[in-house]
């Protein structure tokens, strides 16, 4: 079985620039995401995901130009 990571501990290390915010990535962060403010290595800064807020989900549902 793989190693278990505590997300709160991981985030604390990320904020100290010890590791990338992508869980289990041991690389040092190189950039801060302007949207979520987490610090990521060059591999994950462009590929990580963000949670959608309920408002943005509803806005997408209401947009007649969005594909469904």
NUDRENVEX-675503 format. One record per residue (C-alpha): residue in three letters; x, y, z. Coordinates in steps of 0.02 Angstrom, whole numbers, padded with zeros to 5 digits, always signed. Layout:
ALAXYZ ...
! end
This chain:
UNK+00000+00000+00000 UNK+00061+00177-00039 UNK+00108+00311+00084 UNK-00034+00407+00169 UNK-00025+00597+00161 UNK-00115+00719+00274 UNK-00178+00862+00162 UNK-00163+00990+00303 UNK+00019+00944+00335 UNK+00054+00944+00149 UNK-00022+01118+00130 UNK+00083+01183+00276 UNK+00241+01119+00192 UNK+00186+01196+00028 UNK+00166+01366+00108 UNK+00345+01350+00172 UNK+00403+01313-00008 UNK+00458+01138+00047 UNK+00356+01041-00081 UNK+00234+01059-00226 UNK+00050+01073-00175 UNK+00008+00925-00287 UNK-00012+00785-00159 UNK+00134+00662-00161 UNK+00243+00770-00275 UNK+00412+00791-00190 UNK+00473+00929-00307 UNK+00505+01103-00241 UNK+00376+01231-00298 UNK+00426+01356-00431 UNK+00266+01458-00453 UNK+00110+01515-00363 UNK-00057+01489-00449 UNK-00147+01657-00463 UNK-00317+01574-00446 UNK-00295+01461-00294 UNK-00135+01538-00220 UNK-00054+01368-00194 UNK+00128+01339-00242 UNK+00168+01208-00374 UNK+00319+01138-00465 UNK+00337+01177-00650 UNK+00255+01011-00695 UNK+00096+01039-00595 UNK+00068+01228-00598 UNK-00020+01215-00767 UNK-00108+01048-00740 UNK-00185+01053-00566 UNK-00373+01068-00544 UNK-00480+01195-00451 UNK-00642+01166-00359 UNK-00792+01250-00437 UNK-00899+01361-00328 UNK-01087+01334-00329 UNK-01107+01505-00411 UNK-00993+01462-00556 UNK-01082+01295-00581 UNK-01250+01383-00590 UNK-01180+01516-00707 UNK-01122+01377-00825 UNK-01293+01294-00818 UNK-01378+01459-00860 UNK-01263+01500-01007 UNK-01356+01458-01168 UNK-01192+01450-01266 UNK-01119+01308-01161 UNK-01132+01131-01227 UNK-01229+01013-01116 
! end
